[in-house]
Amino acid sequence: MQSPPVKGRILGIDPGSRFTGYGIIDYQNNKPVYVASGAIATRGDDFPQRLGQIFHVLRDVILEYRPEKAAIEDVFMAKNAMSALKLGQARGVAIVAMVDQGLPVAEYAARQVKQALVGRGSATKEQVAQMVRYILQLTVTPRGDAADALAVAICHAHMGTSLARIQGATARRGKRVL
């Protein structure tokens, strides 16, 4: 007995205080299909206002595309503490927007995302973007933050499929032991 395939619409987020990338895929029969992507470019010098822009635009994206699941890249250790704090706040606002719309949110380290797509946790942004293009069979390579967000969504789909396989194998093994 095989475990059921993972399916559904997945929203991936690459958080940032100036640019927050989003990517949406449909995952059917173990195959990701491109739906939409983009970057939320915040404007102005007032940081709380920029956080508000991220929340409102992301909420609108969720309402338009109706994802069933969400995944976000985890904060990495920055050399500049203030940059890390701002990134963490932008990430928090994105999580609140997703939770506010009832989405379950998974979190992945950048190395996990790179490993899931390229096979190496130290892959470059260009390698990740090229792999996103290949996996989603796009004619153009997505740009920057949008490519990273699509990578997060694909990573979540792959992780869900792997977990379903592991759970299925455990259930089958468990039945044999009984």
C-alpha positions in Angstrom: 0.0 0.0 0.0 1.6 3.3 -1.1 1.1 6.5 0.8 -1.1 9.1 -0.9 0.8 11.6 -3.1 1.3 15.0 -1.7 -0.8 17.6 -3.6 -2.1 21.1 -3.4 -1.2 24.7 -3.9 1.9 25.9 -2.1 3.1 29.4 -1.3 6.8 29.9 -0.9 8.2 33.1 0.7 11.8 34.5 0.6 11.5 37.3 3.2 13.3 40.6 3.1 12.8 44.1 4.4 13.2 45.7 0.9 12.1 42.8 -1.3 10.0 39.9 -0.2 9.8 37.2 -2.9 6.7 35.0 -3.3 6.2 31.9 -5.4 3.2 29.8 -5.9 3.1 26.3 -7.3 0.5 23.5 -7.7 1.8 20.1 -6.7 0.0 17.2 -8.3 1.2 13.7 -8.8 4.6 14.5 -7.5 5.1 17.2 -10.1 5.3 21.0 -9.3 3.6 23.3 -11.8 4.2 27.0 -11.9 1.3 29.3 -10.9 2.7 32.7 -10.1 5.7 34.5 -8.6 6.9 38.0 -7.9 8.5 40.3 -5.4 7.0 42.8 -3.0 9.2 45.9 -3.3 8.6 48.1 -0.3 8.9 51.8 -0.6 9.9 54.6 1.8 12.2 55.0 4.7 9.6 54.4 7.4 10.3 50.8 8.4 7.0 50.1 10.1 5.2 51.3 6.9 7.4 48.9 4.8 6.4 46.0 7.1 2.7 47.0 6.6 3.2 46.9 2.9 4.6 43.4 3.1 1.6 42.3 5.2 -1.0 43.8 2.9 0.4 42.7 -0.4 1.1 39.2 0.8 -2.5 39.0 2.2 -3.8 40.1 -1.2 -1.6 37.4 -2.9 -3.0 34.8 -0.6 -6.6 35.9 -1.2 -6.1 35.9 -5.0 -4.3 32.5 -5.4 -5.7 30.6 -2.4 -2.8 28.4 -1.4 -3.4 25.5 0.9 0.1 25.4 2.5 2.9 27.8 3.0 6.7 27.7 3.5 9.2 30.4 4.4 12.9 30.6 4.4 14.4 30.8 7.9 16.6 33.7 9.0 20.3 33.1 8.5 23.0 34.6 10.7 23.9 38.0 9.3 27.2 39.8 10.0 25.2 42.9 10.7 22.9 42.6 13.7 20.6 45.4 12.6 20.1 43.7 9.2 19.3 40.4 10.9 16.7 42.1 13.1 15.0 43.8 10.2 15.0 40.5 8.2 13.5 38.8 11.2 10.8 41.4 11.5 9.9 41.1 7.8 9.8 37.4 8.1 7.6 37.7 11.2 5.2 39.9 9.3 5.0 37.4 6.4 4.3 34.6 8.9 1.5 36.6 10.5 0.0 37.3 7.1 0.0 33.6 6.3 -1.3 32.5 9.7 -4.0 35.2 9.6 -5.3 33.6 6.4 -5.3 30.1 8.0 -2.3 28.7 6.3 -0.1 26.1 7.9 3.5 27.4 7.7 6.7 25.3 7.4 10.2 26.8 7.8 13.3 25.8 6.0 16.9 26.9 6.3 18.5 28.3 3.1 20.9 25.3 3.0 17.9 22.9 3.2 16.3 24.6 0.2 19.5 24.5 -1.8 20.1 20.9 -0.9 16.5 19.9 -2.0 16.8 21.6 -5.4 20.4 21.5 -6.4 21.8 18.6 -4.2 24.3 20.9 -2.5 23.6 23.2 0.5 26.3 25.5 -0.8 24.8 26.1 -4.2 24.8 29.6 -5.6 21.7 31.7 -6.2 22.2 31.3 -9.9 22.3 27.5 -9.6 19.1 27.6 -7.6 17.3 29.9 -10.1 18.4 27.6 -13.0 17.1 24.5 -11.2 13.8 26.3 -10.5 13.5 27.0 -14.2 14.3 23.4 -15.1 12.0 21.8 -12.5 9.0 24.1 -13.4 9.8 23.9 -17.1 9.8 27.7 -17.5 11.0 29.4 -20.7 12.7 32.2 -18.6 14.7 32.0 -15.4 12.8 33.7 -12.6 14.6 36.7 -11.1 16.1 36.9 -7.6 13.7 36.9 -4.8 10.9 35.3 -6.9 13.2 32.4 -7.8 14.2 31.9 -4.2 10.5 31.9 -3.1 9.7 29.3 -5.8 12.6 27.2 -4.6 11.1 27.3 -1.0 7.7 26.1 -2.4 9.4 23.3 -4.3 11.5 22.3 -1.3 8.3 22.1 0.8 6.6 19.9 -1.8 9.6 17.6 -1.9 9.8 17.4 1.9 6.1 16.6 2.1 6.5 13.8 -0.5 9.5 12.4 1.4 7.7 12.5 4.7 4.7 10.8 3.2 6.9 8.0 1.8 8.6 7.6 5.2 5.3 7.4 7.0 4.0 4.9 4.4 7.1 2.8 4.8 6.8 2.9 8.6 3.1 1.9 8.4 3.9 -1.0 6.1 6.8 -2.2 8.2 4.6 -1.8 11.3 2.0 -4.1 9.8 4.5 -6.8 9.0 5.9 -6.8 12.5 2.4 -7.3 14.0 
